[in-house]
Amino acid sequence: MNVESKIEPLATESLCPRCLERIPAERRCEGGEVVLVKSCPEHGDFRTPVWRGGPALSGWSRPKAAVHSSVNHPGTQRGCPFDCGICPGHRQQSCTVLLEVTGRCNLACPVCFADAGRENGTDPSPETIAGWYRTALRRSGPHNIVQLSGGEPTVRDDLPAIVRMGRELGFPFIQVNTNGVRLAADREYAGELRRAGLFSVFLQFDGTDDAVYRAVRGRPLLAEKLRAIEHCAAAGLGVVLVPTIVPGVNTGNVGAILRLALELAPAVRGVHFQPAAFFGRHPEPPAATARVTLPDLMGAIEEQTDGLMRVEHFRPPGCEHPLCSFHGNFLRQPDGGLRALTEHTPPCCCGSPEPENRGTGKAVSFVTRQWAAPADGDSIAGMDSFDAFMENHRINTFAVSAMAFQDVWNLDLERVRECCIHVVAPDGRMIPFCLYNLTSAEGKPLYRNKKPSDWL
């Protein structure tokens, strides 16, 4: 019998996909799979796989201490997840803060977190964005990563000014989430963003074949993605490739993405996979086969890289909930091979290490060093031998990670309470990313696009 099948169900809470009311839920182990099972008195039962295969979820964790935000939203009328802002019950500080600087986009992707795709629309004013920066500074501190997102941020002609504003207000680590279309079209644009103080680019990159882009983004884009990387490299911007993984579309392309990324290193600093989540109108529960769980992805990486990267090379998160992510770091070797710098050792029966929390400390420091562009040759030449050795080590480190976002079908409030990726909402509340994007089966949002008066 599979070890997981011997584990007792674990109680948690979720929301009904139909009415968005809070309901009881359980994580159950069934034949090697962990399934979230929940029941609404009015709308019936729902079940969704959240962990499929090895490593066993029972050993997939790292001890950490809860860290409560020192600045909370005062409203606690209905409890989690309805009083976000963040409420006093939240158990994790921010490590990444998103500012949605536009709802417009120059693509109309079938897969979209933000329900974007409009060329026309009203963008928040620079004064409003300055207020969001100050909110993030007050509630999470300057040490965190700020991601400028949307929509597609580069449709704003004043994006360099927005980057510069954040740097002047005290944020050293600012990234842009982008589809790369404008970066590809304008060779000088990446340099303009770099001079404004941009730190790195999170580049949407779903595959190495245009058939993938036609299915996921609506048109061929591979050549544009590669030009965007070339222009970022020339400007000294670090690039992280961000594939959205859709079953039956690019699940077989995972290894090719990683091999291409390694060929494009050190300009490409790593790959951050995101299994597709079901936001928007999905009247019926997604099929179990429509889910890519973290073990599915780790297994695909090992198989499709012929063991160059193996499941045991990946570690559970030190910040968010164990069901949310994995990461692994590798050192590129002169012969084209890789040396793993991380590994996962499940806790033994002799005890566990002391709880840690890396949400706003070492983890952020490592990520910001890793995602930065490599220093140029002249810079390294001017360093002493130890500093040059360390910089060469950093240049050749390659990061692979994944984030499993939640939708209304697999929402687990225990996971929500440990979220460290927060969106600054229009009224200044700090909302966990998955809750901000959450919609009912009929497309009704929990937070996004609501007026502040609707949230009271």
Secondary structure as UniProt FT lines:
FT   HELIX           3..6
FT   STRAND          10..15
FT   TURN            17..19
FT   STRAND          22..30
FT   TURN            31..32
FT   STRAND          33..40
FT   TURN            41..43
FT   STRAND          44..52
FT   HELIX           57..59
FT   TURN            80..82
FT   TURN            88..89
FT   STRAND          96..100
FT   HELIX           126..140
FT   TURN            142..143
FT   STRAND          145..149
FT   HELIX           153..155
FT   TURN            157..158
FT   HELIX           159..168
FT   TURN            169..170
FT   STRAND          174..178
FT   HELIX           181..185
FT   TURN            187..188
FT   HELIX           189..196
FT   STRAND          200..204
FT   HELIX           210..216
FT   HELIX           222..235
FT   STRAND          238..242
FT   STRAND          244..245
FT   TURN            247..250
FT   HELIX           251..253
FT   HELIX           254..264
FT   TURN            265..267
FT   STRAND          268..275
FT   HELIX           288..290
FT   HELIX           294..304
FT   TURN            305..307
FT   HELIX           311..313
FT   TURN            322..324
FT   STRAND          325..332
FT   TURN            334..335
FT   STRAND          338..340
FT   TURN            349..350
FT   TURN            359..361
FT   HELIX           362..371
FT   HELIX           377..381
FT   HELIX           385..395
FT   STRAND          397..403
FT   TURN            408..410
FT   HELIX           413..416
FT   TURN            417..418
FT   STRAND          421..424
FT   TURN            426..427
FT   STRAND          430..432
FT   HELIX           433..437
FT   TURN            448..449
FT   HELIX           452..455
//
